[in-house]
Amino acid sequence: MFHSVRAVLFDLDGTLIDSATDLARAADKMRTDRGLPARPLADYRGMAGAGARGMLSVAFGMAPDHPEFGALREEFFANYAACMFDHTAAFPEVPELLAEIESRGIPWGVVTNKAARFTEPLLGGLPLFARCAVAISGDTTPYAKPHPAPLLEAARRLKLAPKHCVYVGDDERDMLAGRAAGMPTAAATYGYLGAAGTVDGWQADAHINSPMGLLQLLPLP
């Protein structure tokens, strides 16, 4: 149990919300617009937590160092903006989890690598997130995860030492960022998990197989 935790910080995509279908559709539209065959959602799902980088790697086998990556990323962003609310919703158990966290007097927040132009509409459009105590996007600080800066900024805004915040995420970079920030970490094994598809080797302080599993690690009221 994380006995000294006074706040919970969550990754967004793959941890609190299931956005894989909308992200995949935004990327796959780029393929079909070019006369390429559609790929199944299952091909994209594991990489949904990596945003444009992950989606373009699946759609076109393209890495960020490709000379056309920047232009295709903007096309992907435009597609995603048009469909980002079509299928995205909180994972099962997330509303109950957040309600129980609040009942214990523990504030919670979001730290994501998703850009603010997407984070802010999503959090504003899903009533569940109206009670979010802090929200840090990928461009809130000069650095994105796995750099610890976004997590440290969240702790600063909560007026808490990092050691009193636990970070929950479904990607190895979440664990790397949490450790670098001096926060205890929990790997959400129900999430997207990246290319490896496993949390083996992430060195998380704890694993949770469902959102409600986090409650076993938090202080009681």
C-alpha positions as CSV (number, residue, x, y, z in Angstrom):
1,M,0.0,0.0,0.0
2,F,1.1,3.6,-0.7
3,H,0.6,4.8,2.9
4,S,1.9,8.3,2.3
5,V,-0.1,9.1,-0.8
6,R,-2.1,12.3,-0.7
7,A,-3.0,12.6,-4.4
8,V,-3.4,10.4,-7.4
9,L,-2.2,11.4,-10.9
10,F,-3.3,9.4,-13.9
11,D,-2.2,9.1,-17.5
12,L,-5.2,9.7,-19.8
13,D,-5.4,7.5,-22.9
14,G,-5.3,3.8,-22.0
15,T,-5.6,4.5,-18.2
16,L,-8.7,6.6,-17.7
17,I,-10.2,6.7,-21.1
18,D,-10.5,4.2,-24.0
19,S,-9.8,6.4,-27.0
20,A,-8.2,3.7,-29.2
21,T,-11.1,3.5,-31.7
22,D,-11.1,7.2,-32.5
23,L,-7.3,7.4,-32.7
24,A,-7.2,4.4,-35.0
25,R,-10.0,5.7,-37.2
26,A,-8.1,9.0,-37.6
27,A,-4.9,7.2,-38.7
28,D,-6.7,4.6,-40.9
29,K,-8.5,7.3,-42.8
30,M,-5.1,8.5,-44.0
31,R,-4.6,5.0,-45.5
32,T,-7.9,4.7,-47.2
33,D,-7.7,8.3,-48.5
34,R,-4.5,7.2,-50.3
35,G,-6.2,4.1,-51.7
36,L,-4.5,1.7,-49.2
37,P,-6.5,-1.1,-47.5
38,A,-7.9,-0.4,-44.1
39,R,-6.2,-2.1,-41.1
40,P,-8.2,-3.6,-38.2
41,L,-8.5,-1.8,-34.9
42,A,-6.5,-4.6,-33.3
43,D,-3.4,-3.5,-35.2
44,Y,-3.6,0.0,-33.7
45,R,-4.9,-0.6,-30.2
46,G,-1.6,-1.5,-28.5
47,M,0.0,1.7,-29.8
48,A,-2.9,4.0,-29.1
49,G,-1.2,5.4,-26.0
50,A,1.7,6.7,-28.1
51,G,-0.5,9.2,-30.0
52,A,0.5,10.3,-33.4
53,R,3.8,8.6,-33.2
54,G,2.2,5.3,-32.5
55,M,-0.6,5.6,-34.9
56,L,1.6,6.6,-37.8
57,S,4.0,3.8,-37.0
58,V,1.1,1.3,-37.5
59,A,-0.5,3.1,-40.5
60,F,2.6,3.7,-42.5
61,G,5.6,2.1,-40.6
62,M,6.8,5.7,-40.2
63,A,9.1,6.9,-37.4
64,P,9.4,10.6,-36.2
65,D,12.6,11.0,-38.1
66,H,11.0,10.4,-41.5
67,P,11.0,13.7,-43.6
68,E,7.2,13.5,-44.1
69,F,6.4,12.8,-40.5
70,G,5.5,16.4,-39.5
71,A,3.0,16.9,-42.4
72,L,1.4,13.5,-41.8
73,R,1.1,14.2,-38.1
74,E,-0.8,17.4,-38.7
75,E,-3.1,15.5,-41.1
76,F,-3.6,12.9,-38.4
77,F,-4.4,15.6,-35.8
78,A,-7.0,17.1,-38.1
79,N,-8.7,13.8,-38.6
80,Y,-8.6,13.1,-34.9
81,A,-10.1,16.5,-34.0
82,A,-13.1,15.6,-36.2
83,C,-13.8,12.3,-34.5
84,M,-12.3,12.4,-31.0
85,F,-15.7,12.2,-29.3
86,D,-17.2,9.5,-31.5
87,H,-16.3,6.4,-29.4
88,T,-14.1,7.7,-26.6
89,A,-15.3,7.0,-23.1
90,A,-14.0,6.2,-19.6
91,F,-13.0,2.6,-19.0
92,P,-15.4,0.5,-17.0
93,E,-14.8,1.1,-13.2
94,V,-13.2,4.5,-13.7
95,P,-16.2,6.5,-12.6
96,E,-16.5,4.4,-9.5
97,L,-12.8,4.6,-8.8
98,L,-12.7,8.4,-9.0
99,A,-15.8,8.7,-6.8
100,E,-14.2,6.4,-4.1
101,I,-10.9,8.3,-4.3
102,E,-12.8,11.6,-3.7
103,S,-14.7,10.0,-0.8
104,R,-11.4,9.3,0.8
105,G,-10.5,13.0,0.5
106,I,-7.8,12.4,-2.0
107,P,-7.5,14.8,-5.0
108,W,-6.8,13.4,-8.4
109,G,-5.5,14.7,-11.7
110,V,-4.3,14.0,-15.2
111,V,-0.8,14.1,-16.7
112,T,-0.8,13.2,-20.3
113,N,1.4,13.6,-23.4
114,K,-1.7,14.6,-25.4
115,A,-1.5,18.2,-26.5
116,A,-3.7,20.7,-24.8
117,R,-5.7,21.4,-27.9
118,F,-7.1,17.8,-27.4
119,T,-6.8,17.4,-23.7
120,E,-8.8,20.4,-22.8
121,P,-11.8,19.6,-25.1
122,L,-11.8,16.0,-23.9
123,L,-11.8,16.9,-20.3
124,G,-14.3,19.6,-20.8
125,G,-16.6,17.3,-22.8
126,L,-16.7,14.4,-20.5
127,P,-18.5,15.4,-17.3
128,L,-16.6,12.8,-15.3
129,F,-13.5,15.1,-15.4
130,A,-15.2,18.3,-14.1
131,R,-13.8,17.4,-10.6
132,C,-10.2,16.9,-11.9
133,A,-7.9,18.8,-9.5
134,V,-5.1,19.3,-12.0
135,A,-4.5,18.6,-15.7
136,I,-1.1,18.7,-17.4
137,S,-0.9,18.2,-21.1
138,G,2.1,17.3,-23.3
139,D,2.8,20.9,-24.1
140,T,2.1,22.4,-20.6
141,T,5.8,22.2,-19.8
142,P,8.8,22.3,-22.2
143,Y,9.1,18.5,-21.9
144,A,6.8,15.5,-22.3
145,K,7.0,12.1,-20.5
146,P,9.3,10.2,-19.9
147,H,10.8,13.5,-18.7
148,P,9.6,14.2,-15.1
149,A,8.7,17.8,-15.7
150,P,5.0,17.3,-16.3
151,L,4.6,15.2,-13.1
152,L,6.6,17.7,-11.1
153,E,4.4,20.5,-12.4
154,A,1.3,18.6,-11.3
155,A,2.7,18.1,-7.8
156,R,3.6,21.8,-7.7
157,R,0.1,22.9,-8.6
158,L,-1.3,20.5,-5.9
159,K,1.2,21.9,-3.4
160,L,2.4,18.5,-2.6
161,A,5.9,16.9,-2.5
162,P,6.2,14.4,-5.4
163,K,6.6,11.5,-2.9
164,H,3.0,12.1,-1.8
165,C,1.6,11.6,-5.3
166,V,1.2,8.2,-7.0
167,Y,1.3,8.1,-10.8
168,V,-0.8,5.5,-12.7
169,G,-0.2,4.8,-16.3
170,D,-0.2,2.1,-19.0
171,D,3.1,2.8,-20.8
172,E,6.7,2.3,-19.8
173,R,7.4,6.0,-20.2
174,D,4.8,6.7,-17.4
175,M,6.8,4.5,-15.0
176,L,10.1,6.2,-16.1
177,A,8.6,9.6,-15.6
178,G,7.2,8.7,-12.2
179,R,10.5,7.3,-11.0
180,A,12.4,10.3,-12.2
181,A,10.0,12.6,-10.4
182,G,10.3,10.6,-7.2
183,M,6.7,9.4,-7.2
184,P,5.5,5.8,-6.5
185,T,4.1,4.3,-9.7
186,A,1.4,1.8,-10.6
187,A,1.2,0.1,-14.0
188,A,-2.3,-0.2,-15.4
189,T,-2.1,-3.6,-17.0
190,Y,-5.6,-3.3,-18.5
191,G,-4.4,-0.4,-20.8
192,Y,-2.7,-0.3,-24.2
193,L,0.9,-1.2,-22.9
194,G,2.7,-0.1,-26.1
195,A,4.5,-2.2,-28.6
196,A,5.7,-4.8,-26.0
197,G,2.2,-5.5,-24.8
198,T,3.5,-6.4,-21.3
199,V,4.7,-4.5,-18.2
200,D,7.6,-6.9,-17.7
201,G,10.7,-4.8,-17.0
202,W,8.9,-1.6,-16.3
203,Q,10.0,-1.6,-12.6
204,A,6.6,-0.2,-11.5
205,D,6.0,-0.2,-7.7
206,A,2.7,-2.0,-8.2
207,H,0.5,-3.4,-11.0
208,I,-3.3,-3.1,-11.2
209,N,-5.4,-5.3,-13.4
210,S,-8.5,-3.1,-13.3
211,P,-9.1,0.5,-12.3
212,M,-10.7,-0.5,-9.0
213,G,-7.6,-2.5,-8.2
214,L,-5.9,0.8,-7.3
215,L,-8.1,1.2,-4.2
216,Q,-6.2,-1.6,-2.5
217,L,-3.1,0.5,-2.7
218,L,-4.5,3.8,-1.3
219,P,-5.0,4.9,2.3
220,L,-8.4,4.2,3.8
221,P,-10.6,7.1,4.7
